[in-house]
């Protein structure tokens, strides 16, 4: 599992931030920003646990 998959989490975070700015500008509602933000947090935690599990189970992969 490459570290680059965390880039998707950063994209979700940016989308949440952009929606929040759109709400401030055009009053489109902040609920989607909140949902996307929580999805980004959940994705980050899931990927972190998966990455740490890989790291613990496969010591040879640590040096790569």
N, C-alpha and C positions, 0 to 999 in steps of 0.2 A: 504494500500500500504506500504510494508515494506521498510525500509531504505536500505536494502541490494540490492535493484535493481540498486543502483548506482554503484555496482560492475561491471555491464555490461559496463558502461561508462568508467570505469578504464581499462577494457579489450580493448575497442576500442582505447583508448589513447595509451596503450602499443603497440597495433598492428601498429598504425601510427608511433610511435617511432621506432619500429623494422623495418618497411619498409624504414624509413628514413636512418637508419643505413645500411640496405641492399643496398640502392642506393649509399651510400658513398663507400661501399666495392666492390659491383659488378656492379655498374652503370646500374641498372635495371629501372631507371626512378623514379622521385619523385612525379609524378601526383597521383598515388594511395595513397601515404602517405598524401598528401594534402586533397584528397577527404575523406579519413577515419578520418583525423583530424577534418575536418569540420562536419562530421557526429557525431563524439564524442561531439563536442561543441553543436550541435543541440539537441542531445539526453540529454545532461546535462541540457540544458535550459528547454527542454520540461518536464523532470522529476522534475526539481526544481519547475516549475510553477504548475505542478500537485500536488506535495507534499505540497506546500504552500496553494493551493486551498483546499486540504483535511484538512489541519490544521485549516484554517479559517472557513470551513463549519461544522466541527465536533470537537468542543472544548473538548469533553470528551476523544478524542483520544490523546490529548496532554500529558496526564499524564501517558500513557502506555509506 
